[in-house]
Amino acid sequence: MSVIETTDEVPECSSLRVPKIYTIFGVIGISRLLAGSYLLVITERECVGSYLGHPIFKISSMKIFPCDHSLKSTPVEQKKTEMEFSALLNVAEKTSGLFFSYETNLTLSAQRLNDLGDESRLLPLWRQAEPRFLWNNYMLEVLIDNKDVH
C-alpha cells in the first residue's frame, strides 16, 4: 500500500501561503452529512504487534477533510446542524482503540481464515471481512462502488 500525501486546502495561484502537507497511512472512508461529505484518513499509526506473521497497526491519529464547499451556500439553520454533526466527527478523530492491517483480515478467526481457501484469499480484504466487525463499511461504500461523492 502506498502512502498518500495531501494538503488541508488548495491554495489560490496568487497565494504565498504554503499548505500543510499530511502523510496519510490509510483511508477510513467518506462520511456524508447534511450539506457535504468528509474524507476520514489515518495520519498516524503505531505497529502494536502481529497476527499470523502480518503487522497490526493501531490508529494514533485521524484527520477529517471536507470534500466540497457546499456549506457556504446552505441556509443558516442547516449550517448550524452541519456544524454540530461536524463536531461529532471531530470527536471521532480522537477515538482510540481502532486497529487495522494492510495484509491480513482481522475480522475472522485463524480457523475461519484457514477454512476460506486460496481463492477467497485473493479477494480484497474488504470482500473477505466479516460485516459485523467491519466498523467503517458504510463509509467505504462510496469508494468501493465508485459513486460520486458530491
C-alpha positions, 0 to 999 in steps of 0.5 A: 500500500502506498502512502498518500500525501495531501494538503488541508486546502488548495491554495489560490495561484496568487497565494504565498501561503504554503499548505500543510502537507499530511502523510496519510497511512490509510483511508477510513472512508467518506462520511456524508452529512447534511450539506457535504461529505468528509474524507476520514484518513489515518495520519498516524499509526503505531505497529502494536504487534502481529497476527499470523506473521502480518503487522497490526497497526493501531490508529494514533491519529485521524484527520477529517477533510471536507470534500466540497464547499457546499456549506457556504451556500446552505441556509443558516439553520442547516449550517448550524446542524452541519456544524454540530454533526461536524463536531461529532466527527471531530470527536471521532478523530480522537477515538482510540482503540481502532486497529487495522492491517494492510495484509491480513483480515482481522475480522475472522478467526485463524480457523475461519481464515484457514477454512476460506481457501486460496481463492477467497484469499485473493479477494480484497480484504474488504470482500473477505471481512466479516460485516459485523466487525467491519466498523467503517463499511458504510463509509467505504461504500462510496469508494468501493462502488465508485459513486460520486461523492458530491 
